[in-house]
Structure formats: structure tokens, C-alpha cells
């Protein structure tokens, strides 16, 4: 089925009872909200449509709420929020995951200083040497402005030599910040897996985050519309969960398609990407506007 191209959500909003929104690439670009997105969110909520923000941010939702407020997205602009960091923290709390059960409590974290809070108060010990670790937590690159995953190969070799498992708190490979792309934790996890390391990823497109989002919204999956900018995570995950989806072309795919802000891809470009991923969104929109 070919997706329908939209200029705004007004014409289809009445067909759904709730909305699941990606953050980076849909609501904001890493620096500020996209033009028209806050108005669109307000229109949806004014019409009784609850909004849950579902993000692959490797931090718990309280840290993401603070970040959003700093860039102009207030807590009153949405109903709920769920992050891959939240899912990762649940796994750390539960302690029954095969990577954690009957294992030690010392972990080495790969990621920036801002990626914090996952283990707070849970009794784990963060160590600063791979040799002292029982497992790895990957939240991203220490400096995603300048580094690439290959910079971590020697560190990953240390982990592999000790057969350390890795919990990845952000499955995204790359993210848009302004008009440039930056590597995410998923790219490091992919390299570790390619090298032979044991990896578990949490967040979109994996089922648990959608199960929790559906439960929080309290409506059937078929009555939810997911809005995302990544075929690999947002659209794939929604499709697997039985949720209709809108692909925002102004996000992560804009650079590969050579699109200007708000521009939609051609039918040929969409056909190529749907063939590549084996799935198609129900709709395509330049940016999330009303």
C-alpha cells in the first residue's frame, strides 16, 4: 500500500483516539521545536486526543522533561512521556535479564556526562575501567560532535575479550541536531555486535516500549497514530505493534533525500525506502503541523 501524502494532520486526526509522538526529528531538532509543532500538539489535545511522547533518549523521563522545558516544550504541552532510558532502568531494577542475573553489579558506561540517572539508587557501581566491569551500558558517544563509532573499537575489544554483555539504552544509529547528523548509542552497539559482542537494545522499534505506551494511553493499538521520522525505528516499531504511522520526512531521512525543511519526498524516493525496509507508513508529512 502506498502512503498518502499530507500537508497537515487536521484531515486525519478524527480517525484516531490517541497519538504517539517521537521527539527528535518530529517535535524538535535538538535545539528548538519545529515551526507549527506546538500548535499542532495543542490542537490535538484540545480535541481530546491524548499525546504520549516516546523517545529513544537514553535518560529517564525526568531528565528529558527538563531538557524539553529548556528548549520551549512545556510539560503542559503533552500528556505522558516514555523513554528508552525508562525501559533500561526497569531492566536494571528487575535484575532478571540474562545479562544481569547471577552477574556482578559493576558496569562501565559508554556515553556523555548528560546521560545519567539510569542506575541511581539501584545498588550498582559505575567503574571507570572496562577491566573492572561486569557488564557495559551504552548510552551514546562521549562527544558525538566529533567522534564516530570506530573510535571505540579498542575499548569494545577490551569488553569482548572479557565477554562483557552490553545493555544499549538508545537503539538509534544517528540523530539530526539542527541540520547535521550525529551518531547515537545504537551505532556503537551495532559495531560491538558485529565484532561478536552480546548486545540487548531497549526502546523503539522493540515491542516492550509499544506495549507500555499502549497501556499508558488506555486505547486499542488500532486507534493510535504514531508520528516518527525514522523508518528503522518509528515506522518499523509501530507497524509491528499494529499502530498506523506517519513518516515525518523532515527528520533523519531528509539529508539522504536532499530535502529542504518541510519538503516531502517523491513517490520514487518513498518506493525505494519502503522496499528497503519492507514496510510502508500510512502517511507522509514534511513536518508535524496541523
Secondary structure, 3 states (H helix, E strand, C coil): CCCEEECCCCCCHHHCCEEEECCECCCECCCCECCCHHHHHHHHHHCCCEEEEEECCCCCHHHHHHHHHHCCCCHHHCCEEEEHHHHHHHHHHHCCCCCCCCCCCEEEEECCCCCCCCCCCCCCEEECCHHHCCEEEECCCCCCCCCCHHHHHHHHHHHHHCCCCEEECCCCCEEEECCEEEECHHHHHHHHHHHCCCEEECCCCCHHHHHHHHHHHCCCHHHEEEEECCHHHHHHHHHHCCCEEEEECCCCCHHHHCCCCCCCCCHHHHHHHHHHHCCCCCEEECCCCC
